[in-house]
């Protein structure tokens, strides 16, 4: 599960880079958050928590980081979806 958590962590990092990139280019970072975070954040939580349960020792670092990044992206998704006002 550690390898799957690492792959998911790479996907989440690529997503964060694309969100930051879109925010600096044209302000459509909110659209990127809404389109992709609802899929990647729960998958990251699933693989991160299962990696925490299965792994032991020093290999626990990657699943913990994956879980933390997934929680941050899920919170960002919920804040953007329910707390952000688009044009009002």
N, CA, C and O atoms as CSV, one atom per row, in Angstrom:
chain,resi,resn,atom,element,x,y,z
A,1,UNK,N,N,0.811,-1.198,0.000
A,1,UNK,CA,C,0.000,0.000,0.000
A,1,UNK,C,C,0.855,1.262,0.000
A,1,UNK,O,O,0.376,2.337,-0.361
A,2,UNK,N,N,2.102,1.140,0.398
A,2,UNK,CA,C,2.968,2.310,0.416
A,2,UNK,C,C,3.253,2.839,-0.976
A,2,UNK,O,O,3.358,4.049,-1.176
A,3,UNK,N,N,3.378,1.923,-1.952
A,3,UNK,CA,C,3.626,2.349,-3.330
A,3,UNK,C,C,2.398,3.024,-3.922
A,3,UNK,O,O,2.520,3.995,-4.669
A,4,UNK,N,N,1.221,2.516,-3.594
A,4,UNK,CA,C,-0.009,3.139,-4.081
A,4,UNK,C,C,-0.188,4.504,-3.417
A,4,UNK,O,O,-0.631,5.453,-4.065
A,5,UNK,N,N,0.149,4.610,-2.140
A,5,UNK,CA,C,0.076,5.902,-1.450
A,5,UNK,C,C,1.044,6.898,-2.066
A,5,UNK,O,O,0.728,8.081,-2.194
A,6,UNK,N,N,2.225,6.421,-2.449
A,6,UNK,CA,C,3.200,7.300,-3.091
A,6,UNK,C,C,2.699,7.763,-4.452
A,6,UNK,O,O,2.850,8.935,-4.800
A,7,UNK,N,N,2.106,6.863,-5.225
A,7,UNK,CA,C,1.548,7.245,-6.524
A,7,UNK,C,C,0.418,8.259,-6.348
A,7,UNK,O,O,0.313,9.219,-7.112
A,8,UNK,N,N,-0.420,8.043,-5.344
A,8,UNK,CA,C,-1.515,8.981,-5.082
A,8,UNK,C,C,-0.965,10.321,-4.616
A,8,UNK,O,O,-1.512,11.366,-4.968
A,9,UNK,N,N,0.107,10.306,-3.831
A,9,UNK,CA,C,0.737,11.547,-3.390
A,9,UNK,C,C,1.276,12.328,-4.585
A,9,UNK,O,O,1.155,13.552,-4.625
A,10,UNK,N,N,1.864,11.642,-5.550
A,10,UNK,CA,C,2.341,12.318,-6.757
A,10,UNK,C,C,1.183,12.951,-7.523
A,10,UNK,O,O,1.307,14.071,-8.016
A,11,UNK,N,N,0.064,12.244,-7.625
A,11,UNK,CA,C,-1.115,12.797,-8.305
A,11,UNK,C,C,-1.620,14.034,-7.573
A,11,UNK,O,O,-1.974,15.028,-8.208
A,12,UNK,N,N,-1.657,13.983,-6.245
A,12,UNK,CA,C,-2.119,15.132,-5.462
A,12,UNK,C,C,-1.176,16.324,-5.602
A,12,UNK,O,O,-1.627,17.467,-5.662
A,13,UNK,N,N,0.124,16.066,-5.654
A,13,UNK,CA,C,1.091,17.153,-5.825
A,13,UNK,C,C,0.950,17.777,-7.205
A,13,UNK,O,O,1.028,18.998,-7.342
A,14,UNK,N,N,0.743,16.953,-8.234
A,14,UNK,CA,C,0.507,17.483,-9.579
A,14,UNK,C,C,-0.757,18.331,-9.595
A,14,UNK,O,O,-0.799,19.372,-10.250
A,15,UNK,N,N,-1.775,17.896,-8.884
A,15,UNK,CA,C,-3.011,18.671,-8.807
A,15,UNK,C,C,-2.784,20.007,-8.110
A,15,UNK,O,O,-3.301,21.028,-8.563
A,16,UNK,N,N,-2.031,20.021,-7.031
A,16,UNK,CA,C,-1.742,21.275,-6.326
A,16,UNK,C,C,-0.955,22.222,-7.225
A,16,UNK,O,O,-1.219,23.424,-7.245
A,17,UNK,N,N,0.008,21.688,-7.966
A,17,UNK,CA,C,0.784,22.516,-8.895
A,17,UNK,C,C,-0.117,23.097,-9.974
A,17,UNK,O,O,0.029,24.264,-10.337
A,18,UNK,N,N,-1.047,22.299,-10.492
A,18,UNK,CA,C,-1.948,22.818,-11.527
A,18,UNK,C,C,-2.907,23.861,-10.962
A,18,UNK,O,O,-3.249,24.816,-11.659
A,19,UNK,N,N,-3.349,23.698,-9.715
A,19,UNK,CA,C,-4.220,24.704,-9.090
A,19,UNK,C,C,-3.475,26.026,-8.940
A,19,UNK,O,O,-4.005,27.082,-9.285
A,20,UNK,N,N,-2.256,25.971,-8.431
A,20,UNK,CA,C,-1.466,27.193,-8.258
A,20,UNK,C,C,-1.172,27.826,-9.611
A,20,UNK,O,O,-1.232,29.048,-9.750
A,21,UNK,N,N,-0.857,27.011,-10.601
A,21,UNK,CA,C,-0.581,27.506,-11.944
A,21,UNK,C,C,-1.809,28.204,-12.525
A,21,UNK,O,O,-1.688,29.288,-13.096
A,22,UNK,N,N,-2.981,27.601,-12.389
A,22,UNK,CA,C,-4.205,28.204,-12.913
A,22,UNK,C,C,-4.561,29.489,-12.170
A,22,UNK,O,O,-5.086,30.420,-12.780
A,23,UNK,N,N,-4.291,29.558,-10.887
A,23,UNK,CA,C,-4.573,30.784,-10.139
A,23,UNK,C,C,-3.703,31.939,-10.614
A,23,UNK,O,O,-4.163,33.080,-10.657
A,24,UNK,N,N,-2.451,31.661,-10.973
A,24,UNK,CA,C,-1.573,32.724,-11.427
A,24,UNK,C,C,-1.802,33.092,-12.887
A,24,UNK,O,O,-1.536,34.229,-13.276
A,25,UNK,N,N,-2.284,32.170,-13.698
A,25,UNK,CA,C,-2.490,32.469,-15.114
A,25,UNK,C,C,-3.785,33.237,-15.335
A,25,UNK,O,O,-3.762,34.341,-15.878
A,26,UNK,N,N,-4.921,32.666,-14.919
A,26,UNK,CA,C,-6.187,33.311,-15.258
A,26,UNK,C,C,-7.251,33.209,-14.171
A,26,UNK,O,O,-8.408,33.535,-14.436
A,27,UNK,N,N,-6.928,32.790,-13.013
A,27,UNK,CA,C,-7.896,32.774,-11.929
A,27,UNK,C,C,-8.887,31.639,-11.964
A,27,UNK,O,O,-9.884,31.686,-11.243
A,28,UNK,N,N,-8.663,30.625,-12.767
A,28,UNK,CA,C,-9.581,29.498,-12.832
A,28,UNK,C,C,-9.158,28.348,-11.926
A,28,UNK,O,O,-9.504,27.193,-12.177
A,29,UNK,N,N,-8.419,28.660,-10.889
A,29,UNK,CA,C,-8.014,27.632,-9.938
A,29,UNK,C,C,-9.196,27.036,-9.210
A,29,UNK,O,O,-9.183,25.856,-8.861
A,30,UNK,N,N,-10.228,27.849,-8.974
A,30,UNK,CA,C,-11.433,27.338,-8.308
A,30,UNK,C,C,-12.105,26.274,-9.161
A,30,UNK,O,O,-12.613,25.283,-8.636
A,31,UNK,N,N,-12.110,26.474,-10.463
A,31,UNK,CA,C,-12.691,25.477,-11.363
A,31,UNK,C,C,-11.886,24.182,-11.328
A,31,UNK,O,O,-12.458,23.092,-11.353
A,32,UNK,N,N,-10.572,24.299,-11.272
A,32,UNK,CA,C,-9.718,23.116,-11.175
A,32,UNK,C,C,-9.967,22.373,-9.868
A,32,UNK,O,O,-9.993,21.142,-9.846
A,33,UNK,N,N,-10.149,23.115,-8.782
A,33,UNK,CA,C,-10.427,22.490,-7.484
A,33,UNK,C,C,-11.743,21.725,-7.535
A,33,UNK,O,O,-11.821,20.584,-7.079
A,34,UNK,N,N,-12.771,22.351,-8.089
A,34,UNK,CA,C,-14.092,21.723,-8.120
A,34,UNK,C,C,-14.117,20.518,-9.053
A,34,UNK,O,O,-14.779,19.524,-8.753
A,35,UNK,N,N,-13.409,20.587,-10.177
A,35,UNK,CA,C,-13.454,19.492,-11.148
A,35,UNK,C,C,-12.701,18.247,-10.698
A,35,UNK,O,O,-13.146,17.132,-10.971
A,36,UNK,N,N,-11.574,18.410,-10.017
A,36,UNK,CA,C,-10.714,17.266,-9.758
A,36,UNK,C,C,-10.622,16.842,-8.297
A,36,UNK,O,O,-10.384,15.665,-8.025
A,37,UNK,N,N,-10.800,17.750,-7.359
A,37,UNK,CA,C,-10.589,17.410,-5.951
A,37,UNK,C,C,-11.629,16.453,-5.395
A,37,UNK,O,O,-11.337,15.699,-4.467
A,38,UNK,N,N,-12.835,16.471,-5.944
A,38,UNK,CA,C,-13.859,15.582,-5.394
A,38,UNK,C,C,-13.559,14.117,-5.704
A,38,UNK,O,O,-14.133,13.228,-5.075
A,39,UNK,N,N,-12.678,13.854,-6.654
A,39,UNK,CA,C,-12.279,12.477,-6.963
A,39,UNK,C,C,-10.958,12.132,-6.288
A,39,UNK,O,O,-10.834,11.076,-5.668
A,40,UNK,N,N,-9.978,13.011,-6.404
A,40,UNK,CA,C,-8.640,12.678,-5.923
A,40,UNK,C,C,-8.510,12.728,-4.404
A,40,UNK,O,O,-7.776,11.926,-3.827
A,41,UNK,N,N,-9.204,13.650,-3.749
A,41,UNK,CA,C,-9.074,13.761,-2.290
A,41,UNK,C,C,-9.619,12.529,-1.559
A,41,UNK,O,O,-8.925,12.010,-0.685
A,42,UNK,N,N,-10.826,12.034,-1.869
A,42,UNK,CA,C,-11.269,10.803,-1.194
A,42,UNK,C,C,-10.411,9.583,-1.526
A,42,UNK,O,O,-10.194,8.725,-0.671
A,43,UNK,N,N,-9.923,9.504,-2.766
A,43,UNK,CA,C,-9.027,8.391,-3.101
A,43,UNK,C,C,-7.726,8.486,-2.308
A,43,UNK,O,O,-7.205,7.474,-1.839
A,44,UNK,N,N,-7.205,9.699,-2.160
A,44,UNK,CA,C,-6.006,9.889,-1.349
A,44,UNK,C,C,-6.234,9.517,0.102
A,44,UNK,O,O,-5.368,8.918,0.739
A,45,UNK,N,N,-7.406,9.872,0.629
A,45,UNK,CA,C,-7.746,9.462,1.998
A,45,UNK,C,C,-7.821,7.946,2.111
A,45,UNK,O,O,-7.302,7.365,3.063
A,46,UNK,N,N,-8.458,7.315,1.153
A,46,UNK,CA,C,-8.602,5.859,1.172
A,46,UNK,C,C,-7.245,5.165,1.130
A,46,UNK,O,O,-6.967,4.291,1.951
A,47,UNK,N,N,-6.402,5.552,0.177
A,47,UNK,CA,C,-5.093,4.913,0.060
A,47,UNK,C,C,-4.165,5.304,1.200
A,47,UNK,O,O,-3.350,4.489,1.635
A,48,UNK,N,N,-4.270,6.531,1.692
A,48,UNK,CA,C,-3.436,6.963,2.809
A,48,UNK,C,C,-3.764,6.228,4.092
A,48,UNK,O,O,-2.863,5.759,4.788
A,49,UNK,N,N,-5.048,6.123,4.411
A,49,UNK,CA,C,-5.446,5.428,5.645
A,49,UNK,C,C,-5.157,3.937,5.550
A,49,UNK,O,O,-4.708,3.330,6.524
A,50,UNK,N,N,-5.408,3.339,4.388
A,50,UNK,CA,C,-5.084,1.913,4.250
A,50,UNK,C,C,-3.576,1.686,4.303
A,50,UNK,O,O,-3.129,0.649,4.793
A,51,UNK,N,N,-2.785,2.640,3.807
A,51,UNK,CA,C,-1.335,2.537,3.928
A,51,UNK,C,C,-0.866,2.670,5.362
A,51,UNK,O,O,0.084,2.002,5.768
A,52,UNK,N,N,-1.524,3.530,6.138
A,52,UNK,CA,C,-1.182,3.674,7.557
A,52,UNK,C,C,-1.472,2.379,8.301
A,52,UNK,O,O,-0.701,1.974,9.172
A,53,UNK,N,N,-2.577,1.729,7.962
A,53,UNK,CA,C,-2.944,0.478,8.633
A,53,UNK,C,C,-1.985,-0.647,8.252
A,53,UNK,O,O,-1.592,-1.433,9.114
A,54,UNK,N,N,-1.603,-0.738,6.986
A,54,UNK,CA,C,-0.796,-1.867,6.505
A,54,UNK,C,C,0.703,-1.709,6.761
A,54,UNK,O,O,1.385,-2.697,7.029
A,55,UNK,N,N,1.223,-0.490,6.683
A,55,UNK,CA,C,2.664,-0.280,6.769
A,55,UNK,C,C,3.116,-0.162,8.222
A,55,UNK,O,O,2.309,0.003,9.137
A,56,UNK,N,N,4.441,-0.253,8.403
A,56,UNK,CA,C,5.024,-0.067,9.732
A,56,UNK,C,C,6.426,0.512,9.579
A,56,UNK,O,O,7.046,0.385,8.524
A,57,UNK,N,N,6.912,1.140,10.625
A,57,UNK,CA,C,8.268,1.676,10.624
A,57,UNK,C,C,8.382,2.981,9.861
A,57,UNK,O,O,7.489,3.827,9.901
A,58,UNK,N,N,9.514,3.129,9.157
A,58,UNK,CA,C,9.784,4.358,8.421
A,58,UNK,C,C,8.911,4.507,7.187
A,58,UNK,O,O,8.799,5.606,6.642
A,59,UNK,N,N,8.299,3.438,6.741
A,59,UNK,CA,C,7.467,3.517,5.541
A,59,UNK,C,C,6.106,4.148,5.812
A,59,UNK,O,O,5.280,4.249,4.905
A,60,UNK,N,N,5.862,4.573,7.054
A,60,UNK,CA,C,4.604,5.240,7.392
A,60,UNK,C,C,4.578,6.708,6.983
A,60,UNK,O,O,3.518,7.333,7.005
A,61,UNK,N,N,5.722,7.265,6.612
A,61,UNK,CA,C,5.792,8.691,6.296
A,61,UNK,C,C,4.940,9.024,5.078
A,61,UNK,O,O,4.172,9.985,5.110
A,62,UNK,N,N,5.063,8.253,4.015
A,62,UNK,CA,C,4.328,8.536,2.777
A,62,UNK,C,C,2.816,8.428,2.970
A,62,UNK,O,O,2.104,9.325,2.520
A,63,UNK,N,N,2.281,7.384,3.611
A,63,UNK,CA,C,0.826,7.368,3.820
A,63,UNK,C,C,0.315,8.512,4.694
A,63,UNK,O,O,-0.779,9.024,4.457
A,64,UNK,N,N,1.089,8.920,5.697
A,64,UNK,CA,C,0.664,10.048,6.528
A,64,UNK,C,C,0.627,11.335,5.720
A,64,UNK,O,O,-0.325,12.108,5.829
A,65,UNK,N,N,1.658,11.572,4.908
A,65,UNK,CA,C,1.684,12.783,4.081
A,65,UNK,C,C,0.546,12.756,3.069
A,65,UNK,O,O,-0.089,13.781,2.821
A,66,UNK,N,N,0.284,11.588,2.482
A,66,UNK,CA,C,-0.827,11.453,1.539
A,66,UNK,C,C,-2.154,11.767,2.213
A,66,UNK,O,O,-2.994,12.459,1.638
A,67,UNK,N,N,-2.348,11.271,3.411
A,67,UNK,CA,C,-3.589,11.534,4.138
A,67,UNK,C,C,-3.734,13.011,4.479
A,67,UNK,O,O,-4.820,13.573,4.337
A,68,UNK,N,N,-2.665,13.639,4.921
A,68,UNK,CA,C,-2.719,15.057,5.289
A,68,UNK,C,C,-3.012,15.929,4.072
A,68,UNK,O,O,-3.845,16.833,4.144
A,69,UNK,N,N,-2.332,15.664,2.955
A,69,UNK,CA,C,-2.572,16.440,1.733
A,69,UNK,C,C,-3.997,16.215,1.232
A,69,UNK,O,O,-4.634,17.148,0.743
A,70,UNK,N,N,-4.497,14.998,1.348
A,70,UNK,CA,C,-5.871,14.710,0.925
A,70,UNK,C,C,-6.890,15.448,1.779
A,70,UNK,O,O,-7.883,15.959,1.260
A,71,UNK,N,N,-6.651,15.508,3.083
A,71,UNK,CA,C,-7.565,16.241,3.970
A,71,UNK,C,C,-7.555,17.727,3.622
A,71,UNK,O,O,-8.605,18.369,3.608
A,72,UNK,N,N,-6.378,18.270,3.344
A,72,UNK,CA,C,-6.283,19.686,2.973
A,72,UNK,C,C,-7.027,19.950,1.669
A,72,UNK,O,O,-7.764,20.930,1.567
A,73,UNK,N,N,-6.843,19.088,0.673
A,73,UNK,CA,C,-7.542,19.272,-0.598
A,73,UNK,C,C,-9.045,19.080,-0.457
A,73,UNK,O,O,-9.817,19.782,-1.109
A,74,UNK,N,N,-9.474,18.143,0.382
A,74,UNK,CA,C,-10.902,17.952,0.605
A,74,UNK,C,C,-11.505,19.173,1.303
A,74,UNK,O,O,-12.605,19.604,0.959
A,75,UNK,N,N,-10.793,19.724,2.273
A,75,UNK,CA,C,-11.274,20.942,2.938
A,75,UNK,C,C,-11.318,22.111,1.961
A,75,UNK,O,O,-12.262,22.900,1.980
A,76,UNK,N,N,-10.307,22.224,1.113
A,76,UNK,CA,C,-10.287,23.280,0.102
A,76,UNK,C,C,-11.439,23.120,-0.883
A,76,UNK,O,O,-12.043,24.108,-1.299
A,77,UNK,N,N,-11.744,21.883,-1.256
A,77,UNK,CA,C,-12.880,21.614,-2.141
A,77,UNK,C,C,-14.193,22.037,-1.491
A,77,UNK,O,O,-15.014,22.703,-2.122
A,78,UNK,N,N,-14.395,21.653,-0.233
A,78,UNK,CA,C,-15.646,21.991,0.447
A,78,UNK,C,C,-15.781,23.496,0.675
A,78,UNK,O,O,-16.874,24.047,0.550
A,79,UNK,N,N,-14.682,24.155,1.005
A,79,UNK,CA,C,-14.716,25.610,1.177
A,79,UNK,C,C,-15.016,26.292,-0.149
A,79,UNK,O,O,-15.798,27.241,-0.198
A,80,UNK,N,N,-14.399,25.814,-1.225
A,80,UNK,CA,C,-14.641,26.411,-2.534
A,80,UNK,C,C,-16.062,26.160,-3.007
A,80,UNK,O,O,-16.694,27.053,-3.571
A,81,UNK,N,N,-16.567,24.969,-2.785
A,81,UNK,CA,C,-17.894,24.627,-3.277
A,81,UNK,C,C,-19.000,25.310,-2.485
A,81,UNK,O,O,-19.946,25.834,-3.073
A,82,UNK,N,N,-18.896,25.312,-1.164
A,82,UNK,CA,C,-19.989,25.822,-0.346
A,82,UNK,C,C,-19.742,27.211,0.246
A,82,UNK,O,O,-20.694,27.876,0.654
A,83,UNK,N,N,-18.503,27.658,0.302
A,83,UNK,CA,C,-18.228,28.922,0.960
A,83,UNK,C,C,-17.798,30.048,0.048
A,83,UNK,O,O,-17.731,31.199,0.481
A,84,UNK,N,N,-17.504,29.745,-1.206
A,84,UNK,CA,C,-17.006,30.742,-2.140
A,84,UNK,C,C,-18.163,31.268,-2.974
A,84,UNK,O,O,-18.963,30.487,-3.488
A,85,UNK,N,N,-18.256,32.565,-3.111
A,85,UNK,CA,C,-19.339,33.173,-3.881
A,85,UNK,C,C,-18.827,33.521,-5.274
A,85,UNK,O,O,-17.924,34.344,-5.422
A,86,UNK,N,N,-19.401,32.898,-6.283
A,86,UNK,CA,C,-18.995,33.136,-7.658
A,86,UNK,C,C,-19.814,34.283,-8.245
A,86,UNK,O,O,-20.888,34.051,-8.799
A,87,UNK,N,N,-19.329,35.499,-8.133
A,87,UNK,CA,C,-19.953,36.640,-8.779
A,87,UNK,C,C,-21.051,37.338,-8.011
A,87,UNK,O,O,-21.660,38.263,-8.548
A,88,UNK,N,N,-21.332,36.952,-6.809
A,88,UNK,CA,C,-22.389,37.636,-6.044
A,88,UNK,C,C,-21.813,38.728,-5.189
A,88,UNK,O,O,-22.551,39.409,-4.477
